[in-house]
Amino acid sequence: MPTTMTTTANPTAPQATQTAQTTQTAQTVHTPHTALLQYYEAIENASRDMLQAARDGDWDRVVKLEGACAVLISQLKHAATGAALAGEEAQVKARIMQRILLNDAEIRYLAEPWLEDIDQMLSGQPRQVMH
């Protein structure tokens, strides 16, 4: 079970996750595969928070959450060494990955105007305002 899987995306998540894990531990035995899925779920949660921040125009928060995602991805790579998901777990992973990619696509779409503004500022071009 990963112990460093929390992000700053949702500070109450560790308590809720711990409660759910305690309840779930009584019912099932955690395998390394289950732990891998928890990493994917944590990354999905952080990407969902990033999307909300992008929708709110809070680009500083997007950048912070992107850093949290990078840490989780690094931890996942380490935890996944020599482990592979199969069957239902692989299907769950695929659905999570699809949602992460959809979140990422929308974040990129929302970020494009912001990135273009930065490019223009850095190149010294005046900003074009549409009326």
JOBELQUI-V985891 format. One line per field, one symbol per residue. ss: DSSP state (h for helix, s for strand, l for the rest). phi: phi as a letter, one per 40 degrees, with the letter a starting at -180 (. if undefined). psi: psi as a letter, one per 30 degrees, with the letter a starting at -180 (. if undefined). A space follows every 10 residues. Layout:
ss = ???
phi = ???
psi = ???
This chain:
ss = llllllllll llhhhhhhhh hhhhhhhlll lhhhhhhhhh hhhhhhhhhh hhhhhlllhh hhhhhhhhhh hhhhhhhhhl llllllhhhh hhhhhhhhhh hhhhhhhhhh hhhhhhhhhh hhhlllllll l
phi = .cbbccbcca cccdcccccc cccccccbcc bdcccccccd cccccccccc ccccccgccc cdcccccccc ccccccdccc dgbbcbgccc ccdccccccc cccccccccc cdccccccdc cccgccccbc b
psi = kkfhgllfej ffeeeeeeee eeeeefelkk leeeeeeeee eeeeeeeeee eeeeefgife eeeeeeeeee eeeeeeeeff jgkkklbeee eeeeeeeeee eeeeeeeeef feeeeeeeee eefgkkkkkk .
